[in-house]
Structures are given as C-alpha cells and as structure tokens.
Amino acid sequence: MHYQRPLPTALIPTPLVACDDATSDLTVEMDLTEKDGEITGNHPALLVSYYTSAAGAGEGSTSPDLTDLATAYMGSHLEIVHVRVENAATGCHATTEIELQVVDAPAANVLQGLLFCDPDNDGYGEFDLSALDADVLDGQNPVFTR
C-alpha cells in the first residue's frame, strides 16, 4: 500500500521592501524571517529556508545559500530570493520566490521657523502642522506603511 504525502503550501509573499540606509552604499540588510509566516500561512510545522538559486531551493542542501539575513542592492533590477518550504514530519517540500526591493529614503525639506503672535503672552500657541505637508514633501509621493 502506498500513501501519498501532500506537499506543503508555499505562498507567494508580498515584496520585502526597505529604505536605503544613510550609508550611501545603496545596499541594505533585510531580515528574511519577517516573511516566514506569510509564506507558510503561519503553519507551525513548516520550515522555511532561503537560497540564491532555484536549484538550491529545490535540492534543499543541508546548508542554505543564505542565512536568515540577506543584503539587497538598490538599482534598476529587483533581487529575487528562492524559498524552500518543508514539512518537518514528511520531508515534502515546495518552493516559491520573494522579491527584495530597496527604495530611496524620503527627503524632508528644511522649513523656515514658524511664527505665532501670542496675544496673552503665555508662551503657547497652536499650529496646524498638516498645512505644511506639501512644503515638507516638495512633490514626493508619500507612502505610509506599517
């Protein structure tokens, strides 16, 4: 009698995006394990490992090409990391990919000081800082995450 073991599900995760750090080397280190739950659907019995090649992920060598951290490079191309999802009990596996993206950190313009006439001389005043958003962004498209 033969039993067929089901393959684990390896979900395609959303890209792992990080802002370029201020070191001017156009690289950033990313913690790949941030995506483990998304890749496995939070299945506790599935093991996740990362590889630089599809062949490495498919073969599942005992030492993955990547540790839990990867360095992504800023540029016109995207970095692709190959992922192996393995059921620890059965040894069955599936593969997927994760896209690493490095984006420019936003720049905030330096604004002139704000003035307030204090009619009661108590040293306090109200400012509507949201009215300055356009000046701070200077045409940049704001994207808010997390």
Secondary structure by P-SEA (a helix, b strand, c coil): cbbbbbbcccccccccccccccccccbbbbcccccccccccccccbbbbbcccaaaaaacccccccccbbbbbbccbbbbbbbbbbcccccccccbbbbbbbbcccccccccbbbbbcccccccccccccccccccccccbbbbcc
